[in-house]
Amino acid sequence: MTGASLYSRALERGLDPHGLVLEISSIWRTFRCLVEARARLGVSAQALGTLRALISFLKDMGEPCVYASNRTISGRAEGISERTIRRHVGELAAAGLLVRNDSANGKRYRVDHPAGHSEAYGFDLSPLVRRAQEIASIAAEVAEERKLVTWHRKRLSVLLYRLECHGDPKGTASVCRPALRRKLAASVFESLCEGVELELHELDAGCAVDQQSSVEAPQTGHLSANDGESDRHKISSETIRKESERPAPDETPAQHAATLLEKLRTTCAEAMAYAQRIPESMWEVEEHAWTLARWCGIGPDILGTAIKRLGRRKTAITVIGLFSRMNRIRNLPAYFNALTIGRRSTGFDPMKLLSLS
């Protein structure tokens, strides 16, 4: 409503057009903002219930003063006691949301002078009206803080899950996880996320170095007759890798990884389609597999144990292969546990999961 219309309506109601008049819709909007910002302003939820009852006595384009008795206010405040009303009014006054103007006999009323001015005794809500913009700004800040807390809490949960998949070598996840159940500031959650993310970068870098070292490891030279005779039993007792898992004679490790990646895209297209973007390397495939594992209900403890036993790549292939067949598996987490670390783990070959159905 424009200032001119407020001015004309105040004249029609016989009010001072230069005084403070209010629109009921505006003060209720302020009240809703106050509900959002009450913690910052130091107001309890119970006191807001009493304030709601006081606002209900105001009239559109009227003065922001309540003259009702405590008994009448109690009837609109779900029957709370008059003693509680007095306590809530004191709390609202301390927060700067109303002014209590008491008469000599404790009654609440208004006296008009013939010259035009008046004396009012009651609960003056003009501070609430004047602070409407300030309260709205505080409410917006509180809402923004709540969104940031939600964002960083979920981000921390994902980071802790990834850290547990690495085995949580420093015990950081066990220390930080209780924070997810506490009411902390967004800055605290952000700081925790940065610490966990830094540790993850270090672990990922270590894994990348280990993988690169294994790729660049020199091949074993030709054995002499004596060496071959002494090592023949050891070589024959080792588990021979499957042909599908072993690079072709003329295939480099990079070419083998590309071949495996293409096979995953072909045989497990449905599982790969859930990735945010098409994986371009086996490292990205592994990260996508950890996300699928979380969706399937595979806990970080089981996943971490499987990684220690099979390695990251084989564990990722197992997760993706089982995810592609989840409609035929009654309990996928239990089946994953049985294949990787349980009773069916002996002789388990993840590459068999990549065979076309």
KANOR-V308946 format. One record per pair of residues at least 12 apart in sequence whose C-alpha atoms are under 7 Angstrom apart, sorted by the first residue. I is the first residue (numbers start at 1). J is the second residue. D is the distance in Angstrom with one decimal. If there is no record, write none. Layout:
BEGIN
I&J&D  I&J&D
END
This chain:
BEGIN
10&61&6.6  20&63&6.8  21&61&5.4  21&62&5.7  21&63&5.5  22&60&6.4  22&61&5.1  22&62&6.3  22&63&6.9  22&64&7.0  23&60&5.1  23&61&5.6  24&59&6.7  24&60&5.1  27&129&6.6  30&132&5.6  30&135&7.0  30&136&6.8  33&135&6.3  33&136&5.5  33&139&5.4  34&135&6.2  34&139&6.9  36&139&5.3  37&138&6.0  37&139&4.7  37&142&6.4  41&95&6.5  42&95&6.7  43&91&6.9  43&92&6.9  43&95&6.9  47&88&4.8  47&92&6.9  49&77&6.6  50&77&5.8  50&85&6.7  50&88&6.7  53&73&6.4  53&76&5.5  53&77&5.4  54&66&6.6  54&73&6.9  64&124&6.0  64&125&5.2  64&126&5.5  65&122&6.4  65&123&5.5  65&124&4.4  65&125&5.8  66&122&5.6  66&123&5.1  66&124&6.5  67&108&4.9  67&109&5.6  67&122&5.0  67&123&6.8  68&108&6.9  70&82&5.8  96&127&6.6  97&125&6.6  97&127&5.2  97&128&4.7  98&123&6.7  98&124&5.5  98&125&4.6  98&126&6.6  98&127&5.5  98&128&6.3  99&123&6.0  99&124&5.0  99&125&6.6  100&122&6.1  100&123&4.9  100&124&6.2  101&121&5.0  101&122&5.2  101&123&6.3  102&121&5.5  102&122&6.2  103&121&5.7  108&121&5.0  108&122&4.8  109&121&5.3  109&122&6.6  145&186&6.5  148&186&5.7  149&185&6.7  149&186&4.5  152&186&6.8  152&189&5.7  152&190&5.9  153&180&6.2  153&189&6.3  156&193&5.3  159&196&6.6  159&197&6.7  160&173&5.4  161&300&6.3  163&200&6.4  164&300&5.6  164&301&6.9  164&304&6.6  165&300&5.3  165&303&6.0  165&304&4.5  166&304&6.0  167&304&5.4  215&253&6.8  244&351&7.0  245&351&6.7  257&282&6.8  261&282&6.5  264&354&6.9  267&354&5.9  267&355&6.9  267&356&5.8  268&320&7.0  268&321&6.6  268&324&5.8  270&324&6.3  271&320&6.1  271&323&6.2  271&324&5.6  275&288&6.2  286&312&6.9  286&313&6.5  286&316&5.2  289&316&5.2  289&319&6.0  289&320&6.0  293&319&6.3  296&332&7.0  296&333&6.8  297&333&6.1  298&333&5.0  302&337&6.7  306&340&5.7  306&341&6.3  314&350&6.1  317&350&6.3  318&350&5.4  321&353&5.2  321&354&6.4
END
